[in-house]
Amino acid sequence: MGTDIHSIAQVRRNTPSTAQWETVAVSICGDPRGYNTFAMLANVRNGTGFAGIKTSNGFPVIHEQRGLPEDLEVEDDNVKVELGTTYWLGDHSHSWCTLAELRKFCAEIASKYTTMAVGNTGKCDTPINALEHSNLGSLLVALETIRDRCSVTDDDVRYVFGFDS
């Protein structure tokens, strides 16, 4: 049993004051299971695995959980992604960030942060770099690709996600 992430990427194509967010992708990077990534995105499984088993001394968090964006259309616990289509974003710990926020977090915090992870001894005695031992780098590339294909800025790409256990 484990925790999984469910995500969408959205863009806004006009000025922030007049534009609406449009869902352009679901299951970003295939939504891989990665507890270090979950820890940094939403403080989920931060330093613990299933049943509270210690996996590390924990990671920094981009920001506290924000919930789903207020402007996101929700129907029967699913978010609307286009006319007549919905997508489930899990049942807990919903949050979101822009590409600009994620880029800044990766460059200024995650790339410079080292934590101790559980090694072969069963103790937290193995140093690991937060960015290198997460899926944040792949997530950045995916969101940058969306930004470039949609011809928008980093502030106009939003990553929305939630979890299930």
N, C-alpha and C positions, 0 to 999 in steps of 0.2 A: 504494500500500500504506500502511496506517495502523494505528493502535491504536484499539480500540473497548472500551467499558466495558459490563459486563453486571451488572444489579443486582436486588436484591429489597428490599422493606421488610417489617419484622416488628414486631409489637407484643406486649407481655405485658400481660395484662389484670388480674392480681392483684398481690399484693405480690411484690417481687423475689425473696424467698427461696422462694416456693412456686410461682411462675408459670413456665410454659414459653413460649418465643417462638413466635409463630404468623405464618406468611407471609401477608400481606394484599395485596401488590402485587408485580408483576414489571416490569422495564424502566421504572424510575422516570423520569419526564419524557421517555420515549421513548429513554432512554440516548443522548443526543446526543454526538457526538464533539467534545471540547473539551480540547485539550492543557493549557490553563491550569488547568482544573478537575482533570484527572488529576494534574497536578503537585502541587496543594494537597491532594488526597485521599490520594495514595499515593506521591508522589515519582516518578511515571511520566511520562516525556517532559518532565521539568522543565528548561526552557530549550532543549530540542532537539526537532527534528522528525524525519521519516524520514531514515535514514542519518546521524543525528547532526548535521544542519544546525542551526546556532544560530538560535533564534527569540526568545530573551530572555535576560536575566541570571538568570532563575529566580525561583521563588516560595517562600514559606514553606510548610511541610507541617503538616497538622493533627496528625499523629503518625506514627511509623514504622509500616510495614506490620505488621499484627497477624495475618495469616493468616485463615482462616475461623474463626468462633466454634466453640469446642469442642463446643457443644451442637447444632450444625447437623447434620442427618442428610445424609450424602453416600452416593450410590449410583452406581457407575460414572462417577466424575468429575462427576456432576450432584448438585445439592442437591434434597432432597425439599421440595416446596412444598405439597403436600396428598396425600391418599391416592392412590397410583397415578400421581402426576404429578411429574416432575422438571424442573429448569431448569438450564441450563449457565451458570456464572459465569466463563467464560473459563479460560485455562490458566496465568495468572501474576499475581503481585502482588495477591493477595487481601487484603482488609482490611475493616474495618467501623468505624462510629462511631454514637453515639446522636445523636438530634436535639439534645439538650442540648449535647453536645460540638461539633457543627457550628455551632449558634447562637453559642456562645461564641467559637469560632475566627473566624467571619465578623465578629462585632461588635468583637472586641478586636484581631484581627490582620489579616485579609484586607481589611477596609474601610479600614484605615489604611496599608496597604503599597503602595508604588509601586516598580515595577521598570522597567527599560529594555527595550523590545522592538525588534525589527528594523523599521526604517522604510523609506521609499522609497530611502534611500541604501544599503541592504543592511547597515547597521551598527546595533548596539543603541543607538539615539539617540532613541527615542520613548518618553516616560514614559507608563505606563499604571497604573491602579489595579487591584490584584489582584481584588477582588470584582466590580468593574464589567466586567472583561474575562474573566469565567468564567461557568459555569452554576450556581454555588453559590446565587445568589439564587433561581433557579427551583427548585432542589432543596430549599431551605428551605421554600418555599411548598408544594411537593408533600408534604413530610413533615409540615408543620403541618396540612395538610388531613387527612392520615391520622390524626394525633393527635386532631384535633377530632372526626372521624367515629367514631373508636374510643373516645373518651372516656378517654384515657390521658394521662400526663404526658410531657414531653420526654425524660425518662430511660427511658421505656417504649416508645420508637420507635427501632428499630435499622435502619440502612442498611448492607447487606452487598453487596460488589461485588468484581469481578475484571476482568481485562483479557485481550484476545487481540491478537496482532500479525500 
